[in-house]
Amino acid sequence: MNTFQKIKSELQQTGTVLGGLLLVLFILLTVSGIVLSLFYDPSPESVYQSMVRIMGNSLLAFVRNFHFWAADLFLFVMFMHMTRVALTKPSGRPRRYAWWIGTGMLILIGAEMLLGTFLRGDEESLEAYSHFFIGTTGIVAKYMSLATIATDFFSQHSALFRFFILHAVVVPFTIMGLVVMHGLFAPTFRAILAPWKKISDAAIRGQLTPQPGFWQSPSVRKILWLALIAFGIIVLLALTLPAPLLSQPYGGLEVTKPPWWLLWVVALENWWGLTPIVIAPPVLFAIFAIIPFLTKDKPGADMGVYVYLTTIAIVIALGFYAAVAPQVAHTEMFIQQQQQGQALEQQQEQAMQH
């Protein structure tokens, strides 16, 4: 076995371990989310007070902190898992389908975390929703009039409740469905079930003898150890770094920056205004989608690997830039530009009438 094959073999085993860790984190997020939902009030008048009550109870505050940090770790591990797949090249039909399903999962995970920000009911929540609403009505609706259906649906009194249903029910079940589909195509995911297959085949033949089973699998042991370490890290963060809850929303100002995984978009907003928020994410996911077409199952890096690593490097660099850059009021600037444009149109109409 040459050096490239050894590295690829190690990376493929790493993919099995990271995939298993993602399942464990998903379960932890589901359980902690269910607990929080029992004490969360999605009505606009009471949402912030319910968040204050949750943070005022030491046990519930810990559960919320745990949920927050588990979500961040989940997204980070997802990026690690995708990077591993990109380096081992998603070539061949099964791995190509697994890659595309994984990209769909990444989109849903990002949407799920954004919905979680909406549900907080604080200043950052309002500013995140303002970006969503203005970006959809002011930019997307110019070219796709059907987009107003979504903004109308999520701009009424029950909008917060609808966001809650999406966050707690619709998106998680969809992600779980994609996990199952992903497992049908991902070779490393299927390989972890091999010990079960050996036992079942032996049982059918009536020749079941003691042999290493599922829990003795090296990959499963690594997943369990890594899950235990991840659990300890999340607990430590939950005890020492509370999940953010800013002041009640007061509107009219933009004083917060989004979480780390959205900072790269902020950098583009600082340069070109709100338009990148509806263009940049689809472009990023489109780049991810074409990776399988740029890669071949041959030794050495190819175009797919170079495109993926370059894209990730740019996203990370933009994120660091936005983190240290001065605060810019994107929504205020957009509204002012819209108002100035409308005033100019009115002046032109009046001039034509005279």
Order of alpha helices (4+ residues) and beta strands (2+ residues): alpha-alpha-alpha-alpha-alpha-alpha-alpha-alpha-alpha-alpha-alpha-alpha-alpha-alpha-alpha
